[in-house]
Every structure is written in structure tokens, then in C-alpha cells.
Amino acid sequence: MLTYVYFGTNDLKRATTFYDAALAPLGMQRCITGDPDWDRASAGWGTYEDGGLRELAFWVGTPFDKQAATTGNGSMVAFRARSWKEVDDFHAAALANGGSCEGAPGLRLHYSPDFYAAYVRDPDGNKLAAVSRGAQA
């Protein structure tokens, strides 16, 4: 359904430090495009291969219009976690690297009996979640 998601940032170095730490527990690694201009203005995690013909990635970078990055009210990206521990580790890493808590790790029974999630905001204020379904502690 998706090829990529892109969040703007006002401080790429800070955002890269945050996302390297927060996404590592979910098994997400950095992807590099090989385009020096792009790779200087943005950072991505996931898959970027064959010049973008195969892409499933999450990116942060300078907004294309060169204006200040802002958050969207009601916008959120949820990353899949394979276990409750990955959710817990995502949350801890996010908070230790400049993020803020929007919902501690735990079951969200109002969604489903197996919906285990944590919610954070990145240093720019973008909302993120890590969600594990069907797994147990």
C-alpha cells in the first residue's frame, strides 16, 4: 500500500540520532540512496534499492518547500513490532534520545485483546507508535 512516509525535521542530526535509537529495537536499519544531495538532506530507514524501484521506507529530512517543519494534528505513523519487548525497547530508546511519551507501553484492550502499543513524539513533535499484534510478553 505504501512506498514511503516522510516527516520534516528542523534538525536532521538530532532527528537521525533519535530515529537510529528508536527504530533499532524494531529491526529497522538505515537505507542510503547513493544520491549525495538527498542523503545530506534526509535520512531513511527500511528498504531503498534499485534507485528506488524497491522502496518501503520511513524518511525524515528538510521539508521540500524549505520552510520550517511542523507537525500534523492527528497525523501518526505506527511501526510494526514483533514482540512486546520490542515495543518496550522502542519506547525506552525514544525517551532516552529526546522523545516524549504519548502513551506508555501496554495493552490497548479498547482496540483488541492483543493490541500492545507505545506512543511517543519525536524531537520535532511528530507522533509515532510501535504496535505488536498477536504476540505475548
N, C-alpha and C positions, 0 to 999 in steps of 0.2 A: 504494500500500500504506500509506503513512504520510501523516498530515496535519501533524504537528509532533513535535519532540523538545524536551524541556525539561530543562535542568540547573540545579540550585540553585547559588547563589553566596552567599558571606558578604560580598562587597564588589562591588556592582554596577558602580561606577565602574571599578575595576580590571579586572573581567571584560569590560566594554564596550570598554575600551582594548585589551585582549588580542584579543578577537574581531574588532573593527574591523580590526586589523592582520593577523591570521592568515587571515581569510576574504576579504579584499580580493584577494589573488592568485588566488583561485578564482572571482572574479567575483561574489561574494555581497555584496549591499547590504542596508542596514538596512531593515526594514519597520516601519511605525508603525501602531498600531491606531486611534489617534484617541481612545482612552479614557484620560483623564489618569491615573486611578488605576493602570491596567495599565501604561501607558508609564513611570510613575515607578518601578514595582516590578520591571520586566523590560525586556529588550532582545531584539529578534529580527532575524534575517537570512533573507532569502528572499522569499516571496510571502505577503502578507496583504491580501486585497481583499474588497470587498462584505461588510464586517462579519465576515469570517472564513469566508464561504461558499466562497471560493477561498483555501486556505491550504496552503502547503508551506514550512515554516519551521523554523528552529532557534532556540530561545529560551534565555536564561539569566535568572535572577531569584531573588527571595526565595522560599524554599520556602513552599508554601501553608500548611503547618502552623505556620509562624513559628518552627520550630526551626532549629538550625544546619544548614547544608548539609553533606552528607557525600558521599563517592564510593561507587560500587558496585563491588565486586570482580568483575571480569570484564565490566563494562559499558564500551562504547566506541561512539562514533559515527564513521563513516567518510564523508568528503566526497569527491565525485567531482571529479577534476581532469582538464582537457582535455589536459595535456601533462606531461612530466617536469619542465619548468621551473616550472610551477605548483606541483607537489609540492615542489620545492626552495625556492621562494619562500615557500610556506606554512610550511615547517619553519623557515626563517630568521626570518620575521616572528614566529612563535610564540616562538622562543627570545629574540628581541630585546625581547619585550614581557611577560616574566615567566613564560613557559612552560618546561618542562623536556623534554629529549629522552628518548624511549622507544624510538627506533629511527631512525637516520639515513636520509635518502633513499637509495633503491636498489632494485634488482630483488629480488623475493622469489620465487626460482625454485621453491621448495617449494610455492608456491601455483599458479603458472602462469608460462610463459616471458615473459609481457608484464605481469606484476603489479609495477608500480613504485609504491612507497609510502614514506611517512614517518609516524612515530608521535610524538606529544607528549602532555604533560599540561598542562592549563590551570593558572592560578594557584591554583585550588581543588582540584586533583588529579584532575580528570576526564580520562579518556583519549580522545584524538582521533586520527584518521588522515586523510591525504589520499592518494587512490589514483588512479592513471592506468592504464587498461587499453587495449591496442590502439594506444597511441601510442608514439612513439620520442622520443629526446632531441631 
